[in-house]
Amino acid sequence: MVFVTFRCYVPPTSFTGSDSRGAVRPPRTEREGTSLSGWTYADVWETNADSQPEAPCLVQGDRRTTWREFDVRADGVAAWLLGLGVVEQDKVAQYLYNCPEYLESGFAAYKAGLVPVNTNYRYASDELVYLWDNADAAAVVFHGAFSETIAGLRDRLPKVKGWLWVDDGCGPCPTWATAYEDVAGTNPGRQRGPWGRDGDHLWMLYTGGTTGMPKGVMWRQDDLIHMIFNSAEIELPETPDYGLIRSMRETEGPGPVALPACPLMHGTGGLTAQSIHTRGGSVVLLAKQTYDPVELLDAVEKEKVNNIAIVGDAFAKPMLRALDAHAGRWDLSSLVAMNSSGVMWSEETKQGLLRHHSEMFLLDGFSSSEAIGMGASVSGGDVTSKTAVFELGPNAVVVADDGSFVQPGSGDIGMVGVGGRVPLGYYKDEAKTASTFRVIGGVRYSIPGDYATVEADGSVTLLGRGSVCINTGGEKVFPEEVEEALKTHPGLLDAVVVGVPDEKWGEAITALVEADPGSDVDERALVAHVRGRLSGFKTPKRILFVDTIGRAPNGKVDYKRCRADALALMAAPTA
């Protein structure tokens, strides 16, 4: 998904225009004009299916699904969900690896007026119980590999009315579950809940867990659909007109082909897939459960992929190593753009990728689960961007602690926020909603906690999340800044920086690094490398070598775990 980017400016106190959602907005039931239901995913996707029934919609390995099949199978699942006795906006948890059933069951939930809820498949039993109980999940769609885990916690989840088992070759369907294929193949006709569909119906994205308990971010479908088309420079009317969608498909044909290399359970992967389907395109999924850059590059060539979604260097560096090792092996001419979001993407890696396909654009999106479109940096053609330097989006601002807007070139530090179309808040968490979604000058902003400075030219330099900021000797140091300095060393594959208790400094900057197997880099060389790029107080006091950083499938790291790992390594007799 391509977002149009703008340079930072000192914002007005409000946003105007028919597409604005900047002003504080009451719930639908308290507004006039409630007859306007807003745009919904189910109606857009059903229109796509009617307009191009035989066009490709989903691909994973040898599995290929047309738009007609996507629609019909989702109807079968929707009928099963409605048969459970659910009510409007009940939640459907998706406990799945990347697979067509993930997207089909999401479509089914939207058809029935229910809410899909992502589930991190790395969670342990207590974390799963917390998430599904917090979300008030009425149904769970799960892969067979998780049957044993679920069997041990079902009695702790009395609100779950039904369990839908997806066969992955890991054993038979449990007696307490329903087989997915038995319902997906029923062909019951178009499904719709008795309450109908509404643009205020939600997509709920659970985020967090590394710095606190997971939180459900509530996104209105109408807002997301407007944002998807705006990113393609298409402005939809406020009043839904699905004839426009039909006309697009008839005149333009199928939409783009995209490959989310990251898990659908995370925002980058999930929103990429929903965006491509909203534009009538096809989603290509990798078959392996662990990331394989060779599988990805093979799929790009075979399926003529136009867009890849990744999460920073954790995905990009292995891809670059494969391309360097097998130069010329893959035809990448179909690739228009590669998007990353959620983790910093180094410019050195970007330039390496561009050497293999100079015609594509590399888009580093600065967004989070609760704030899409805070900014972006672009590399490709004659455009290059430095690591962690972004141009803010049209509704983005940098807010100082006193609530004022940070002025370009002032050197002040603030938190990045975005107005316009933002989530309603966090599910069942009014306190966290109030602290993240703030009204400034009559405009409601989402301010998730990313610190930045505004440069004189209007660009912003991202510093990192305040929740992991290190206080060393009275100075605040953001781990991401030190990590990026470390990762520019050619002998390193990855790095994470944490603060550990220290008698002299309060917290000592400590780095966990993953070295290239062929490198003989040592601690002294890495310290000198960072000292040549950053202030002395930002230089790590200790550098600890590890076999792997242990990033999650979405490329992110658990700073709490890494800090515990650092303390354990330092306490070991051989430290």
Secondary structure, 3 states (H helix, E strand, C coil): CCCCCCCCCCCCCCCCCCCCCCECCCCHHHCCCCCCCCCCHHHHHHHHHHHCCCCEEEEECCEEEEHHHHHHHHHHHHHHHHHCCCCCCCEEEEECCCCHHHHHHHHHHHHCCCEEEECCCCCCHHHHHHHHHHHCEEEEEEEHHHHHHHHCCHHHCCCCCEEEEECCCCCCCCCCCEEHHHHHCCCCCCCCCCCCCCCCCEEEEEECCCCCCCEEEEEEHHHHHHHHHHHCCCCCCCCCCHHHHHHHHHHHCCCCEEEECCCCCCHHHHHHHHHHHHCCCEEEECCCCCCCHHHHHHHHHHHCCCEEEECCHHHHHHHHHHHHHCCCCCCCCCCCEEEEECCCCCHHHHHHHHHHCCCCEEEEEEEECCEEEEEEEEEECCECCCCCEEEECCCEEEECCCCCECCCCCCCEEEEEECCCCCCEECCCHHHHHHHEEEECCEEEECCCEEEEECCCCCEEEEEEHHHCEEECCEEECHHHHHHHHHCCCCEEEEEEEEEEECCCEEEEEEEEEECCCCCCCHHHHHHHHHCCCCHHHCCCEEEECCCCCCCCCCCCCHHHHHHHHHHHHHCCCC
